[in-house]
Amino acid sequence: MKTWFISGSSRGLGRAILEAVLAVGDRVVASARDPEPLQPLLERFGESLRIARLDVTDDTAAQAAVRLAEQAFGGLDVLVNNAGYGDLGSVEDTSLDSFRQQIEVNLLGTIIVTKAAIPVLRRQRRGHIVQLSSVGGRIGAPARAAYSAAKWGIEGFSESLAREMALVGVHVTIVEPGGLRTGFAQAAHAADEGRSEYAPVVGAAVRMQRAYDGRQPGDPAKAAALILKLAELDRPPLRVALGSDAVDAIAAADRQRLEELERWRALSVSTDY
């Protein structure tokens, strides 16, 4: 029996993971900014579930939520940093406040909750940290500069973290979902298609999201089952993409990067002494 901590667990992929974890009989601290939607699960699963009200940008609240896992269940086996959101818009028209907020929630929120959990995991000398990134953490997502900036930050942070945590027996896995039918697209805000100058990128992204919502290839229940499987592995991957769309997009982008690296190799190495 494992003890999990899942942020952003009231809806979307976080809710799917939470329900899958409870269904196999594991124990969970489920956190959300608004935990009210979790109450029916508390009534059903009783002692296997604890609920924490948590804004992931609040480090004091994050530490208290992690302590709840220790107090209620004696430790922590799997941390899932799932909380996050992304809005649509061009760089020019995305306000600095919006940039700050998206980076605060998606990147700093992940760092804050991870840091709250590390002392517990280090003392145990075991555990698994699962970081929800995105295809947008490997590819600059059109019309999502703030979101991609945060998710690329999660990728770099988590790769560094993995090398440190390996020394104390803790695994780190970065999960990169493609399109999932979770309502994430509905939650993204875009007042309109933006300026005409950016229509081929921003306008197209807004139109695509409207048409794509509810038709994404990814099944949240299957994604949740995959995350449970990762938690059972003795040697889990550092990165795993979720969905055929994610695999295809990341593979194409990686090939393009490698081709560009080779194309400009002579210029790049010309700076050596």
Secondary structure, DSSP 8 states (H G I E B T S, - for coil): --EEEESS-SSHHHHHHHHHHHHTT-EEEEEESS-GGGHHHHHHHGGGEEEEE--TT-HHHHHHHHHHHHHHHSS-SEEEE-------B-TTTS-HHHHHHHHIIIIIHHHHHHHHHHHHHHHHT-EEEEEE--GGGTS--TTBHHHHHHHHHHHHHHHHHHHHHGGGTEEEEEEEE--BSSSHHHHS--SSS--GGGIIIIIHHHHHHHHHTT--SB-HHHHHHHHHHHHH-SS--SEEEESHHHHHHHHHHHHHHHHHHHHTHHHHHTT--
